[in-house]
Amino acid sequence: MRIARFTARRLLQAVPVLLGVIVVTFVLVRVLPGDPIRTILGPNATEADAAAARARYGLDKPMGQQFLDYLGGLFTGDLGVSIQSGQAVLGEMAVRLGPTLELVVIAVTIATLLATVLGIWSARRAGRAGDHTLRVLALVGNSLPEFWLGLVLILVVYSWLGWVPAPSGRVDPDTDLSLITGADLLDAALTGNGPAFASAAGHLVLPVATMVIVIVAPLLRSVRASALEVLGSEAYQAAAAHGLPERTLLRGYLARAALVRLPALAALVFGFAMGSTVLVEYVFSWQGFGQWALRGLLFRDYPVVQASVVVIALCYTLIFLVADVVQAVLDPRVRI
């Protein structure tokens, strides 16, 4: 019951945050200089053409009425119509969000597992050559720009070694993959399409590796620092002095205590990955949510920008909720 009350309290706290994001985003995209209608129609459009386009997209109404219409659409699942394409924003986003979420979830999951194993391993060998080497490699990986690292991996792994498919999409077109969620690897697994699964996995290798190399460093440092605190604590020293088995010390004392900070940091890394994936998507021609949101921002496409910001804020909220619940399970003091 404590966990349930804790979760409900966190959900209630997220409501004003999301509402604030909605209001601020709506206002900011309209007060910034530039006219999306003129951007779409071009310089040769007449005032009559521009006025008709504004009326079609509801931009001729007062800002207050536009906000009320937008808020009502959110509650009914209507995110508006893209000014650039004329298509429903919800439909466009549904196609784009799945691939990006698949990429980010896989990358963050692998990075978290690697950070957990390597961080504890490094802490138990603090001051030795392996510890120093691992910390230097993590620092170097965290300092590399995503787009440069992606290009280097393409040059080495694809061009020179030929170990992965060409970085020109998410799955080979001849696999006849049926889209269900938009996440190609998941859709291939759900439909039992073996060739599509192998193709999607091959196309995921380089973008996932790029993101893992960049985001694993802060997670690793957090696990290592927590593990060092546990190793120097009186409780761990007393347990080791009483001759407890190595497996008991590792699982019962070190691992659980060292992972208390990890959920919150992993949530931050997840949000960072959602924002930085646009560079990775461009390098690998991923055609995901990041590219779609950036294109909407460049063209001042109000509905696209608003929907993308709301979705990112919702992802942040949900992932932090999960992180808080996991942290509360690991550390009961958080539930107070």
Secondary structure, DSSP 8 states (H G I E B T S, - for coil): -HHHHHHHHHHHHHHHHHHHHHHHHHHHHHHSS--HHHHHH-TT--HHHHHHHHHHTTTTS-HHHHHHHHHHHHHHT---B-TTT-SBHHHHHHHHHHHHHHHHHHHHHHHHHHHHHHHHHHHHTTTSHHHHHHHHHHHHHHHS-HHHHHHHHIIIIIIIS--S--SSSSS-GGG----SSS-HHHHHHHHT-HHHHHHHHHHHHHHHHHHHHHHHHHHHHHHHHHHHHHHTSHHHHHHHHTT--HHHIIIIIIIHHHTSSHHHHHHHHHHHHHHHHHHHHHHTT---HHHHHHHHHHTT-HHHHHHHHHHHHHHHHHHHHHHHHHHHHH-GGGG-
